[in-house]
């Protein structure tokens, strides 16, 4: 069936199949293997660490610890339309609806083993880094109490302008303390060469991912941000492994082939738009259909590019890695964010920007009105702000948001879009 409910012709079916991203299957296989390994390790001698998405994962890989990401699991629960019921479990225990829905859903899943994969494996210890938000501290403190396991807090002061030396020094001490904890938990000694090898694989994977995203500079774009939101799972959860390097090499080859054969992800691409903030996970399918109908491609975003790292120095591996994690997108000031958005808009030739004012993610959403004004001032392009929540659909008004998106697209470049 097509988006409007009509039967597809054989020609339309063939064209739809031709445009489908084949690497999505390899990604599902890779992530299935990862979750099976993680769940299979529960109750064994293998260590499992629950870790926030912005925290340094390379040390865990270097110490042969399995990293598990509650935020990634939260996205899965949201996409599967299962997170609201998990949030309600946490709310029933006294957690406010104003808390991040990742946190509420994760706590609810821990209590019930709910979700599409039957909950996450029990952690040996927890790692929380506040370069993405400060909610993670209290969230992970609750988890530490619930599971009765150690919690390591990796603190990253906010960076205004260029990274000052005192923050770089402080971040290095955090990394050294992190390594000391891993030595104590695992009973293994820090192996610098092993860490450099893992860091190198992480950087290679990050560079490959950056090149994959850059393929959308081409017209027509070989994928949309909706595809990138799905394909980003391995770079978040498994960067630092050879499997992820191999996966993104395959994705890049597919994107280059699509460009060579001029295969766009949409049948027609009239407008190109930049997306800001975390996806509305439970609504991706409907929004994807809407943008296809409007001949509009989301070609770039501020979210997926957050996992494109660079700059590990083999002579100073810990210090350079600490600097990278101190300067992630959500830990820098609005001026640098505006520079990032302007750069993306220019590189990808966008006609406007849609910003998801995300009820759950305050650090990502505060300042968006200022960023929207600055975006328009610098580029001359319009910006639309829609209000939602990344996994709690109770805050979502589909009719209102779809109407606002239609109005926004119809007014791009002053031209009317036939829908």
MOJO-V895469 format. One record per pair of residues at least 6 apart in sequence whose C-alpha atoms are under 6 Angstrom apart, sorted by the first residue. I is the first residue (numbers start at 1). J is the second residue. Records with the same first field share a line. If there is no record, write none. Layout:
I = J, J
This chain:
1 = 7, 8
19 = 265
23 = 251
39 = 121
42 = 121
47 = 65, 124
48 = 65, 66, 123, 124
49 = 67, 123, 124, 125, 126
50 = 67, 68, 69, 123, 126
51 = 69, 126, 127, 128
52 = 128
54 = 132
55 = 129
58 = 240
62 = 194, 195
71 = 102
74 = 102
77 = 83, 115
78 = 281, 282, 391
79 = 281, 282
81 = 282
83 = 105
84 = 392
86 = 105, 108, 109
87 = 104, 105, 108
89 = 108
90 = 104, 108
100 = 360
101 = 360
109 = 119
113 = 119
125 = 149, 150, 151
126 = 151
127 = 151, 152
128 = 153, 154
129 = 153, 154, 155
130 = 155
131 = 156, 331
132 = 330
156 = 326
158 = 331
159 = 332
160 = 332, 333
168 = 323
171 = 322
172 = 319, 322
183 = 189
198 = 240
199 = 240
201 = 240
202 = 239, 240
203 = 309
205 = 245
206 = 308, 309
208 = 248
210 = 308
212 = 252
216 = 299
217 = 348
220 = 264
221 = 264
222 = 264, 265
223 = 265
224 = 298, 299
225 = 298, 299
268 = 295
269 = 295, 296
270 = 295, 296
271 = 296
272 = 296, 297, 298, 350, 351
273 = 298, 350, 351, 352, 353
274 = 298, 300, 301, 353
275 = 301, 353, 354, 355
276 = 301, 302, 355
277 = 303, 356
280 = 390
281 = 390, 391
312 = 320, 321
313 = 320
352 = 381, 382, 383
353 = 383
354 = 383, 384, 385
355 = 385
356 = 385, 386, 387
357 = 365, 386, 387
358 = 365, 388, 389
359 = 389
360 = 389
372 = 383
376 = 382
388 = 395, 396
410 = 416, 417
